[in-house]
Amino acid sequence: MDNYIAIIDLETTGFSHTKNNIVEIGIARLDVLTGEITKLLDVVVREETFGPHCKKAWVFKNTSLTYAEVIKAKPLEFYRKQIQEIFNTYPITAFNTGFDFRFLRERKFIIDVTVPCLMNSSTNVLKIPHPKYIFKKPNFQEAWNFFNKGADYIEAHRAYDDAEHEAKYAYQLFKYMNENN
């Protein structure tokens, strides 16, 4: 399993890992040698604190995910063992590990073996100028467009779709970094 990594993406009701809820989890497995991607997890979840106060969350206004889907979803705890087993089996990363890993660690998931953050790794490759820093950290759409100019893709902000595209991007980024170092 040395050539496999897992890429996770979460959808949440906001940016606070302590006050907001995880509502969707997608995990894709990437074979870093071949680029083959396998779906490991694609679930809508409900946390105990999820309720009517979440109805106006950005995720429900700007994606195809609905409040009703989350209300009907199985609790996050239902998937705990399955998710933790993935974390125990594969090195893991995300496009923005700081965001995703904070949410997961707050919920007592153990993420020991990680791959560098895709967003941070992309900063010196994309070299997007920034007025205060040397380079701006790219958002995923900027990163995707760097290797896929003219490709007809707009980030869906649905967890597995994003994880799958992040896995495709990770493969492109790793190849590029290996060829240019």
N, C-alpha and C positions, 0 to 999 in steps of 0.2 A: 504493500500500500504506500510505498515511499513516493510514488509519483502522483498521489492524489492529495488534493486539498479541498476544503469545504468553504463555500462563500455563503454568508448569511445576509439576509435583508429583513428588516422589521418594518412594519407600519405601526404607527402609534397615534394616540390622540393629541400629542403635543411633544414638546422638547424636553420636559422635565422627567428624568428617570425616576423621581420619587413621587411626583404628583399625577403623572399621566399614565395611560394604559397601553400595553402592547395589544394590538388587535389582529395582527396577521404576521406569520413567520414563514419565510421561504428559505430553503437551503439547497444549494446546487453543489454537486461534486464535480470537480474539474480534474481531468487527467492532464497534468502540466506538460507531458511529453507529446500527446496527440491532439489536445484540445477537446476531447470528447467530454460532454456534459451529461450528467445523470441527475434526475430529480431525487432528492433525499426527503424533502418535506415541503408541503404546501398546504398550510392550514390557517383558517380563521380561528382566533381564540378569544375567550372572554376572561378577564380578570375579575376578582371579587369586587373591586371598587368601581367597575364599569357600570354606568347607569345613565339616566336621563341628562345629567349634566354634561355628558360627552356628545350629545346629539349635534352640536354645532362645530365639532372638530373639523379641522382642515381636510382630513382624510376623507370625510363623508361628503364634503362639498366639491372636491377636486379629483376624485377617483371613482371607479365603479363599485367600490366597497360600500355597503350600506350599514347603517346602524342596526337594522333588523337582522342582517346576517350575523353580526357580532352578538346580539342578544340571544340568538338561537345556537351560537357556537358552543363547543365543548370548552370547559375551563382549561386555562393554560396548564394547570396541574395534571390534567389528563395526559398531556404530551411530555411531561417533565422527564421521565425515564428515557423516552425515545430521543429527545433533544440532547440530553446529557450523554447518551451513548454515542451520538454523532460527534460531540465535542471530545469525547474520550478516544475516538477512533481516528479522527483526521485533524491535521493542523487546520486552523480556521482563520478566516479573515473576513473583511467586509469592505465596502467602499469607504465608509467612515466608521472605523472601529471604535473611535471615541464615543460616538453616539450609540451604536448597537450594543457594544460590550458593556457600557454603563447600565443600560436597561437590563441586560441579562444578569450581570453580576449583582445588581440590586435585588434581583429575584433569586439569588443564591445559586445561580448556575456557575459551574467551575469551568473556566476556560484557561487551560494551562499552556497548550502548544498553539502558538499563533504564527501567522505569516504577516509580514509587514502590511500596514494599512495601505489599501490601494490608492486612496486619495493622497496620502502623504507621499507615497512612492511616485505618484504621477506629477507632483509639483515641479520637480526639476527636469522632467521629461517635456511637459507641455510648455513650461516657461512663460506663463501668462503674466504680463507685467502687473505690478501692484504699487500704489503710491507710497505705502509705508514699509513694505517688506520687499525682499528681492523679487519673489514670485508669489502669485496668488494661489491658494489651494483651489483646485478646480472643482466645480460641481460635476455630477456624473454626466450630464448632457455634454458639457465641454470636453470631458475626457473621452466619451464615446465618439464624438465628432472628430477628435484628433486622428484616430485610426480609421474612421469610417466616413470620410468626407462624402457628402452626397447621399449617404444611406438614409432611408426613410424611416427613422426611428425617433420616437418621443417617449421619454421615460413615463411608464404607466403608473408608477407609485403603487403597484401591487407587488407584494413581497416576493413571490416566486419569479414573476416576470423580471423584476429588477435583479434578483439574485442570478438568474440565468444570463442576463445581459452583462452583469458585472463579471460573471465567470468568463464569458466570451472576451470581454475587455481585459481581464487579468491575463488570459492566454496571450493576447496581442501585446500587452505591456511586458510580460516576462520575455517573450521572444525578442521584442525590441531592445530591452535592456541587455539581454545576452549578446545580441548582435552588435551592440554599440558600446560594449565595455571591454 
